[in-house]
């Protein structure tokens, strides 16, 4: 068995979700990247134990490590809100063409409103929103990673989206 190939598969499969999780938990994108590196460094060190696990158990193991690192980071005073940065970047990359300076200014204003609205969400909603949006995870996967029922995740995600829609005056838009 090739350890490097096993680790690469685990890393490729989980890195985006772990990164999105940390963006929802800590203040700085650089800190989120550092915590992702530490998470996978620990996975590498424990590869003989983690590698043979089924995918769902690997995800649970990785997110247990990630959760513990986030708690340690929080205790050290480093945790803040960062999901808005991930969502802002995601929204900006989705905008492929700008009609001109007016449209660009309008987009900038909307992103600033989104940024402020996300900052006002409770942390549990920010984390779930970030994992779903930037990490591309489904509610079942988020629930497994966070140790919560998928129904609870769906409810919190729905609440976060409703609060963002209200803050951005999108309730009546499709």
N, C-alpha and C positions, 0 to 999 in steps of 0.2 A: 504494500500500500504506500502510495506517495503522499507523505504528510503535507508537502507544499500544495499539491493539487486539492487535497481535502480542505485545507485551510482556505485556499483561494475560493473554493465553492461556497464555504460557510460565509466568508467575508463578502463575496459578491451578492449572496442571497439576502444578507441582513444589514449591510452597511447603510443603505438609504433610510431604512426604518429606524435604526439606532441613531443616526444623525438627526432625523426629524424629531425623535424623542428628546434628545438633548437640546435641540433648538427650542423646544417647548418648555424646558426646565431651567435653562441657564441664561445669563444676561448677554453673553458675547459669543458670536459665531466662532471665534478662535478657541474659546474655552470648550465649546461643543465639539470641535474637531479634536482637541486634545483628549477629551473624554471618550470619543469614539476610538481613538488610537489606544487608549488605555484598556478599553473594553476588549478590543481584539488582541491586544498583547496578552491579556489574561486568557483569552480563548486559545491562543497559540501555546502558551505555557501548559495549558490543561488539555491539549489536543487529543492525547490518548484517551481521555475521559469523555470529551465532548464530541469528537469526530464520529464515533460509532452510534451516537444517539439518533433516533428518528428526527425528522425535520422539526416537528412541533416541540419536541423536548429540547432540541438545540436552541430554538427561538426562546423558549422559556428560560433556559440557562443563561443565554446572552442577555436577556432583558432583566433577569435577576441581578446580574453583574452591573448592568447599566443603571438600574434603579439604585443599587447600593452606592455606586460612584456618584450619582446625582445627589443622594442624601449626604454623602461625605462632602461634596462640593458646596451644598447648601449650608452645612454646618460650618464650613470654612468661610462663609460669608460671600461666596462667589455666585450664588444662584440669583437670577433675575429673569425678566421676560425677554425671549428672543424669537418666539414663533412669528411675530410680525415681520422680522427680517426675512425669514424663509418664505412667508406668504407674499411679501412685497416682491421678492426676487422672482417667485413663481409667476406672479401676475405680470411683472415686467417682461419676462421671457415669453409669455403668451401673447403680448402685444407686438406683433411682427411689423406692422406698418403704422406710422404716425402721419396723420393728414397734414400736419404743419405745426408751427409753434403754439397755436391756440389749442390744438388737440393735445400736444405734449404738456402744456401747462395744466390743462384739465385733468389729464392722467396723473400728473404729479400731485394735484390737489386731492384727487380721489384716493391715491395711495397714502397720502398723509392722513386722511380721514380713516382709512382702513388701519393704518398703523396705530392711531389713537384708540380706535374701537377694540382692536385686539389687546392692547395693553390693559384695557379695563375689564377683560374677561377674567374670571377666576382661573387660577393656575391649572386646575384639573381640566377645564374646558380648553385652555390654550394648548396643553399637551396633546389632548385627543385630536383637536383640530389640526395641529401641526403634523401628527402622525398620519392622519387621514389624507391631508392635502399634500404636504411636502414628501411624506414617506410612502404614500400610495397604499396604505394598509386598509383592509376591511375591518369592520367593527369586531368581528370574531378574533382577528389577529391582534388588534389593539387590546382587546379584553384579555387575551392570553398573556400578552406581554406585560400588562399592568396588573394582572390578577383580579380582574373585575368581569362581571357578566357582560356578554355582548349587548344585552338589552340596556344596561346602564350606560355603556359606551354610546349606543345609538341615541339615547335620550340626551346625554350631555352634548353630543355633537349637534343634535337638533337644536338644543338650547343655545349653543354657541352661534350657530348659523342664524337663528332668529334674532339674537342680540346684535349681531353684526348687521343684519338686514335693517333692523330698526335704526341703528346708529348711522347707517348709510342711506336711509330713506329708500330702501328697495322693496318694501312690503308689497307694493302694488305692481312691481315690475315682474315679468315672467321669469 
